[in-house]
C-alpha cells in the first residue's frame, strides 16, 4: 500500500458534484443535462474544446424522423443497427438509441443546430450505407463541427465550467466507489485533485494506436480504457475496430485524414489502379453504398493483391458529379484536399486507403444508465461499448452521444444527489501523485513519442484489417518488449509546457489498449464484420457475444442477448440492397 504523503509540489484542489472527463460532444451533452437539472458539474479535457474529435465527424447523424421516407421507424433503425453489428450489439442499448434519437435531434434544433433542410422546411435526410431508409440528417459535411458548436453554445448559456487544459491520469476510487480524479495542467504542470461524487468518462477511443488513423495526434490514445481499467472496470469488444474505407495517404503527417462517407453517398465511385470499379466483385448490389467493413476489406484486398496505386491505395472519384453538388454537399472534402494536396476533386480522383476510424468496443456499460460496475462511474460516447458490435453504421456515433449524454447525465445527477455519505481515500490520491511525480523525476533513455510510433507499427502490421493467430502472437511478443522499454521512459518538460508528460500518459493508455485489443482478437477465432481472421474465415455462431477484458482477469466471454420480439424479425429480414434511387445527385 502506498503511504499517504504531502505533495512534492503545490496541488490545485477542485470540487464538484459530477465530473465529466472529455469536452467533445458526449461530454458536453452530459454536462448540459446536469446543468439543466441544477446539478453542479465540471467538464475537463486535454485539448481545446473547440477542436474536440467530434468536430471531425462529417457525414451526418441518424434518427428515424421520416422527413424523406415516412415509412421509416425507430424499430427499423434498431433493426438496421443490430443486423449490421453482425448481431453482436446489445439489443437494449440499440433500442434505447433508436427510440430516443428523434429527441436528440429536437434538442439540437432547439439549441440552434443549422441542419440542411428541404424547400418546405423539413430536415433533409440522406442515405448512408446499409440503412434501409434515408435517415441521416446533416449540415453539409461539417455535421460534427456544427454539433460541437451548438453544444458549446448551449453550455455557455448554462455557464457550465469547462477546463480544457487538464489531463486526467487516474480516477480516484475507494472501496469500489469513485470519488474524483487526479491529473495535471498541460500548460504549467500544476497537479490537480478533483473531488466529485460521480464521474462520467467521455474521453474517446483508441484508434490512434494504428499508423493510418482518422484521429489526430494526442487524441483517442486509449486514455478512457486505461482510466476505467485501473479503476476496476472492464473493457468490452476491444478487438472490434472500424476501419473507414477512405483515409488519404498524403501528406504523411495527415495520413488517415478522412474523406467523408458522404462522398460515396453522393455518388462517388471506387476504382483500383487498373481503372476497374472493383466493388462489383464484392457487393454488386450495393456497390459503393455497401457497409464500411465490406468496403474497407474490398479496398484492402485490392491493394494486397497488387491492384493498388504505387502509394498503396485505391482511387475515389467524384469528378463526374456536378461541381455545384460537390460545393454544396462535400465542401469539407473539397477544401481539405485543396489545403493538403492542392488537389481539385472536381477534376481528379482522390487516392485513399482504409484507416483506423472508430473504437466500436470500449468500457463495459449497462444499457440502462451506462454505469460501468464501479459505483458512481459512467462511460459514454466512443469510450463506451455495446451499440456497434462488429460494424458501426455511419451516422450512429453522433446520435449515440446525444442520447446517452442526456440519459447518463440524468442518472449521474440522481446518483450524486442520492448519496448520504462520501469516503475519500488519501491512499488513492497518494498513489496517483506518486505516479505523476515518478514520471517527472524520470530521466530514462526512452522517448514516449518514439515508443508510440513503434506501437502504431506493431498494431498496423499485426492487428489491421486482416489478422491471424501467428500475427497476433507476434504482435503480443513485440508489445511486451515495448512495455518493458516504456518502464525507462524519460520526461522532460520545457518552457513550452508539459506536453512530454502528456505523451508519457498517452503511451501508457495506448499500451494497455493495445494489449486488450490483441488478446481479445486472438480469442475471437472467426471472421465477423470488421474482424477478419485469415485463419478462421467463417463466422462462428458460438462466438456471438463479447470478449470482455480486465487487468486482473484477462479475457472472458459474454453471450449477447436476443433482440425483443417487437423488432427482432426486422433485424433478420432480408434488406433491399439495391442502389436504385440511393445516390443523391
N, C-alpha and C positions, 0 to 999 in steps of 0.2 A: 504494500500500500504506500502511495506517495505521502510523504509528510507535508501537511499544510504549512506554508511559509509565506512570509511577506513578499510582495512582488519586487523584482530587481529594479523595475522602473515604475514610475507613476502610471496607474491604470485609470482609464475612464470608466465610470460606473453609470449605466443606464438602466432604466426600469420601465416596463410596460405590461399591460395585461396580456397582449398577444404579440409575439414577434413573428414577422414574415421575412423569410430569408429568400431573396430574389426579387428584383424590381422589374421583371418582364410582365407580360400580360397576365399570367396566372397569379403572380404575387400581388400585382396591383388590383386585380378583381377581388381577391380575398380581402385586401386592406380596405377597399371601398365598402364591401359588405359590413365589415367590422365597424368602420366609421359611421355608416348609416344607422347602425344599431346602437350607436353611442358608446361603443367599447373602445378603450384606449388601445391603439395599435402603433407599431413602429415597423417600417419596412427598411431593410438594409440590403445592399448589393455591392458587388466588387467592381462593377463597370457602370458608366454613365447611364442613368435611367432612360435618357432619350435614345440610347443606342443599344437597347436590350436585344437579345436574339430574336424576339418576337417581330421586330421591325423587318426581318428578312423574309418572313412568310409572305409569299407574293400572291398566289393564285386565288384564294378565296376561303370562305367559311361556310360550313354546311348547316342547313336547317330545312326541314320539310315545310316550307312556307306555302308551297303550292301556287306561287305567283305566276309561274310559267306553265307548270303541269299540275293542275288542280287535283289530279288523282293521286299525287304523292301523299305520304303519311309518315308519321314518326315510326310506325311499325315497319314500313318498307325501308326507312333509313336504318333502323336497327338491324333488319334482316341483311341489308347490303353490307353493313359493318361486320356482322358476325360471319357471314359467308366469306368475305374477303380476308378475314383474320385466319382463315382456314380452321375455323371453329375452335380457336384457342382463346378468344377473348372471353372475359367474364360476362355472361349474359345480363347480370344485374347492373353492371357498370354501363354496358352498351345501352340498355333500356333507359337508364337514368339520363344519359347524354342525349339520346334521340328524343325522348319525351320532353325534355326541358330546353331543347335547342332554340325553339321559337322565342322563348322568354329571353334567352341570351341575346338574340338579335334585337328584340324590343328594348332591352336595356341600352344597347349601343345606340339605337335610334334616338332614344330619349336624351342621351348624352351628346348627340350631335354627330354621330358617325356618318360620313358622306358616302353612303352606298351608291353604286351605279343604279340608275332607275330607268324604267321604260317611259315612253312619252306620256303615258297616263298616270305616272307617279308610282307605279308598282316597283318594288325592289327587283332588279334584274337578277336572274339566276341562270347559270350555265352548266353544261355537262362537264364533269371530270370523269376520268377512267373508272369503270366498274360501278358507277351509280346508275340505277335504273331510270331515274328521272333527273331533270335539271333542278338541283337543289343547292348549288354553290353560289352564294352571294359574294360580291366582290367590290373593290374600289380600284378599277384599273388592274394593274399588277403590283399595287402598293398596299394590299389589304392589311397585312400585318403592321405596316408602318402607321396606317390610319387608325387601326385599333389601338396601338400603343399611344398615339397622340390623344385619342378620345379618352382612354383610361387615365392618362396623366392629367388631362384637363379636369376630369371629374374628381380625381384625388386632390388636386389643388383646391377645387371648390370646397371640399370637405376638410381641408387643412390637414391632410394625412402627412405626418412627418416621414420623409424619405431621406435616408443617408446612403449615397451610392459610392462611398469610398471605404466601406468596411468589409474585410474578408473574414468570414466565419471559419474558424479552424476546428472547433469542437462544439458539439451540443453538450449541455450540462445536464446530467441525469443523476437522480438519487432514488435508490430502491425502485427502479423501473419507471420512474416518473420524471419527465423533463422539467427543468426549472430555469432554462435560459440557454445562453450560448456564450462562447468566448471567441475573440478574434483580434484583429488589429486594423489600424487605419493604413491603407496602402500608400498614402501621401507622406505622413510623418511617422508611421510605425507605432503610434500610441496603442498599447494593449487595451482591449475593451472588454469589459464584462457586462453582459446584458441579462438582467433578471426578467423572466417572463413566466406567466402562469401556463401558457400554451405556446407552441411553436408550429408554424406552417412552413414546410420546406418546399420551396419553389425555385430551386437552383439549377434546373436543367438536367440534361442527359450526359452521354459520354462519347459522342461521335468524334470528338477531337482526337481520339486515340488512334484514328486511321490517318493515313498520309493525305489522301484526297478526301476532303470533307467540306460540306457547306457551312460548317461552323468556323468562326474566325478564331484567331489566336486568343487564348486566355478565356474561352467560353466553352461550355459543355465538356469539361475535362474530367468529369466524374465526381465533382465536389459533393453533390447530393448523395451519391452512392456511398461515399466514404463516411460522411457525417451520419447518415442513417445506420450504416452497419456498425460503426463504433458505438452508437447509442443503444444497440441491441435489436435493431430492426432487421428485416430480411429483404433480399433482392429477388425479384421475380422476372423471368424471361430475359435475363441479361444478354443471352446469345442472339436474341431476335432484334436485329438492327436493320433498318430500312436503308437500302442503297438507292438513292434517287437516280433515275436514268440519265440526267443531264446536268453534269457539272463541267465547267470549262476547264481546259488544260493549261492555258497560258493567260497571263504571265505566271511563272512558277509560284510567286508569293500569293497569288489569288487562285491557285488550282483548287478546284472543287466548288467555286462560286456557282450558285445555281442559275440555270436558265429555267424560268418558271415552267411548271407543268402546263400553265395556260398556253404556252407556245404550241404544245401538241393539241390541247383542247380547242384552239382556234384554227387548227388545220395544218400544223407543222408536219413535215414528212421526214422520216429517218432513212438514211442511206448509208451503206458501207463504202469503202474506198473504191469498190468496183462500180458504184452507181446503183447497186441493187436496193430496192425498197424491202429490206430484209424482214420486216415484221410479217410479211406474207408467209414466211416459213414457221413462225412461232405462234401467231394468233391471227389467222387470216380473216376472221370475222371482225374483231375489234381493232386490229392493226395498231396504230399509234395510241389509240384510246384504251389499250389493254391496261391491266393493273401495273403498278410501279414495279413489283417484284419480277413480273414476267418481262417487262421491257428492259429492266436492268440486266436480267440474266441473258436476254437476247443480245443486248449490246456487248456484254462481257464475252459471250460465246463468239460473236463475230470477230472481236479483237483477238481473242485467244487462238482462234483458228486461222489467223493470218489475213483476214479481210478488213482489218482496221487501217487507219491512217498511219503514216510514219511516226506520228507522235503517240500512237496507241489510243486512238479514239475512233468515233464514228461521226457522221455529219447530220445535223438537224437543220432542215431547210424551211424557212418561212417566206422566202423571197418571192414565191408565187402569189402570196396574199397581196391584196391592195395596200398601198402604202398607208392609206387612211386607217385601215384596220389595225395595222401594226402600231401606228402612233396612238390610236385610241385604246386598244386592248392590251398592248405589250410595251408601254412606254418605258418601263424599267429595264426590260430586256434590251431594248434598243439603246438606251443611254449607257447601260453597263458595258455593252460590247464596244460602243464608241470610246468610252473612257479607258477601258482596259486594253483593247486591241486595235483601236481605230478601224473596227470592222462595221460596215453598214449592212445590217441584216436584211434590209430591203433588197439587197443586190447579191449577197453571198451567203452560203451556209455557215453554220456555227460548228466548230469542232468540239465534241463533248465526249464524256465517258462517265460510267457510274461513279457515284460519290457517296460516302457515308453521310447520311442525312438526318436520321431520326432514331432515337432510342425508344423502341416500342416496349421494351422492358424498363424496369426501374424499381423503385421501392415498392414492396408489397403493401397494398392498401385494401381496406374493407370497402365494399361497394356503397354502404350507407353514408359514410362520412369521410372516407379516405384517411381514416385513422390507421396507424402503422403497427399497432400492437404494443407500442410504447406509450404509456399514458401521457396525454397532452401533446403528442407529436403527430402531425399530419403531413401528407405529401400530396402535391398537386402538379398538374402540368406534365412536362416531359420528365420530371423527377419521379413520377409515379408510374404505375403499370396497370394493365387489366383491360384497357379499351381496344388495343390494336392487335393483339395476338401476333401472328406471323406475317401480317401485311396491313399497313395503315392506309385507309382511303385518304386521298388528297382532300384537304379541307376539314378533316375531323379534328386535327390538333387544336385549331383555333377555337372551335366550339367547345371542346373539352375543357379548356382553361376557363372559359366563361361560365360553363355550367357548374363545374366543381369548385371554381373560385368562389362562387356565390354560396353553394351548399356548404363547403368546408369552412368558409368564413363564418357562417351562421353556427355551425356545430362547435367550432373553436370558441366562439363567443359564449355559447351556453355552457361549455365545459369550464371556461375560466370563471364565469360568474357563479358557477355552482360549487367551486372549491370552498371547503371550510377550513382547510389547513394547508400550509405550504412548508416544505422542508428543503432547505438549500444546504448542499454538502460542500464544505470548504475543501475537502479532499478532491472532489471533481474539478473545482476551479484550479487547485494546485497542480493537478495532472496536466490540464490544458496549458497552464502557464509554463510548466517545466518543458513541455514540448516546444513551445514558441521560443523560450529563452535558449533551449538547447540548440535549435537551428541557428539562432542569431549568433551564438558563440562558436558555431562550427566554422572551420576553415578547411574543410575537406577538399579533395582534389577533383571531385566530380561536379559538373555543371548541370543544373536542372534542365536547362534548355536542350543540351546535348542528349541527355537521357530521354527526354520527351520525344525527340526526333527518332532516336533508336527504337523506342516503344512503338511509334507510329509505323516504322518499317516492319517490325515484327508482326503487328496486327494486320497490316496490309498483305504481307506475304502469307500468313498462316490462318487468318480468320476473315478473309474478304468475302466476295460474292460467292465463291465456291470453296468448300472446306473438305478436309479429310482427316482421318484419325492420325495418320503419320504427320500431317502438317500441324494439327492442333497439339500433338505431343511435343513436336519440335518447338512450337511457339511457347509452350509452358516451360520447357527447358531454358529457352532464351529469356523468358520473363523472369525466371528465378535468378538468372545472372544479373539482370537489370535491378531486381530488388536488392541483391547484395551490394551492387555498386551504389545504389541510392542511399545506403547507410553511410556513405562517405561524401555526401553532398556538401558543398560549401556555399554559404550565403553571404553576399557582400552588398549590403545596402549602400547607396551613394547619395549624392546631392539631388539626384533626380527622383528619389523616393525609394519605396520598399518593394518594387516590382520583383526583385530577385527572391525575396521571401515568399511572395505570392506564387512565383513559379515553382518553388520547392513544394508548396502545399498542392498546387495543381498536379505536380508529378505524383505525389502520394495518392491523390484521388484517382489519377489515371492508372496507376499500377494496381490498385485494388479493383477498379472496374474491369481492367484487362483480365485479371485472374478470374473474376466471377464469369466473365464472358467466355473465356477459353474453357474453363471447367464445365460450364453448362453446355457449351457447344459440343464438347466431347461426349457428353451423356445423351444428347439428342441425336440418336443414331437413325436418322431418317432425313428425307428431303420434304420440307413443308414451307411454302411461301418464301420468305426471304432467306431461309436457312437451307442451303444447298450442300448436301454431302455427296461427293463423288463416289464414296464407297458404300453409301446407302441411298440409292437414287429413288427409292419408293417411299411413299407416305405410310406410316405405321399407326394404325388406329389405337394401339395400346399406348401410344405416346401423346394422345390427345389430352393435353394438360400442360402444366407449367413446371419447369425446373426452378426450384427456389434455393437460393444460396445465402449462407450466413457465415460470419467469421469463425464461429465455433463449430458449426455443424456441417460445413461444406455444402454439398449438393443433395437436395431431396426432390421428390416429385409429388405434385398435387393434381389429381384429375380435375377437369373442368366440369362445371355443372351444365345441365341441359337448358336450353332456352325455354321460356314459358310457352305454353301451348298457344297463347294468343297471337304469337307471331313466328313460332317455330317453323311452320310449313312454308312461310315466305322465304325463310333463310335457306331452306332445302330445295325450293322450287328452281327450275332452270331459269336463268336470266337471259333476256334478249341481248345477245352480243352483237347485233348489227350496229353499224355505224351510221346508218341512214339518218340524216337529219341532225346528227350529233356534232358535226363540225360547224361551229358557229362562225360563218364567214360573212 
